[in-house]
């Protein structure tokens, strides 16, 4: 008998726990609050950039480290591996919960920015619909990187460290990343820190495509369940 | 305490993922900042070259060890060995101190390999063996205080918030508290509370930054300038002392929290 989908997803949301549910709104909310507190001192452009940074920087970081934390936390992986549903399907559902929840938080913020007019104040907003790629592309990119890192390293600590380091690299070396086309196409923060607006759409599509490739690699790797039995429990 | 420190050190050093993460970060650092590294190599002043290399390492590598250390203390409870350890005659404070020193020492080993490896390469190619002495000084006053500061938070904070949330907050903090210009928003960057170590890099190692950027000191028009006294050797030592004092306070808080929750 196939399990009914609704209780299954409800279970996965509960299994994700309040960590996964709290992290995206907390991180995105912190950036929004800092931008709001600074609104008197900073100009409209600076505030609009900070609000877009909440979408393009904070939400992907939460999704990336969340995805990196999915593997290595089950106390009875052996038991899960014996279920008719493969363990990687369970992990994929949890990835869906993590990314989906982050997406919901990002949609709410984007909707608020559109409703309050702050969206239009950032000159590189790319419109209300296509502009949603501002957060969709880096969120998928970092989440796929985190999921793959988790599959390779089999532990949240190391995988989270890699995602965090990659995010920081993109922040520190924003200048050098603009010098080559290939690095511009893989740059996460092109809406808020990009130097070549014409590359925007290509960059977003490249990130989504890369996320797909990384996701497939993770899926293939997770098929070897015996590797996961030696995962580093946290 | 010594036994706990030794055990944690060996356990961390045997953790393959620690070497993989540090290796991946160093590889990315070399690939992305090849221009800056070339400039460091061509700097004929060994002291400045080592200061700049320390600054470059301090920007990124703490993310790796900060995230890796975040599961060390909570791990005892997850594995169910915390009550067993609490039942041993070893005092809890001593075990915590040993664990802290052990994991910090383990975090410092890959940094030492990378940094002294770079210094040896520089010393050999530039014919300046004194670079190794400057590297030792930079390691002691810049890299080691940062390891102790980050290590204390990485051990203690996951007692209160879950480790994945700590990692997200830590990465965000590292960007906000070290890398954002103080002119842009209130931040602890370039202050005595900055774990990257702007004050010791500038005042004890003599690197005053590139162009308009200064690693330490007051920034005209910036908020929180009371945390940025005029840079001098005294304020550099003050910065190191403040970082270490905060680390001790955080550890004391962790010990008090554990004592309350295990009572």
Interface residues (C-beta under 8 A of the other chain):
Chain A: X17 X19 X20 X22 X23 X26 X27 X30 X34 X38 X42 X46 X50 X58 X61 X62 X65 X66 X68 X69 X153 X154 X155 X156 X157 X158 X160 X161 X162 X164 X165 X166 X167 X168 X169 X171 X172 X173 X176 X177 X232 X233 X234
Chain B: X15 X17 X18 X20 X21 X24 X25 X28 X29 X32 X33 X35 X59 X60 X63 X64 X65 X66 X67 X68 X69 X70 X71 X74 X75 X78 X79 X162 X163 X164 X165 X167 X168 X169 X170 X171 X172 X174 X175 X179 X184 X185 X186
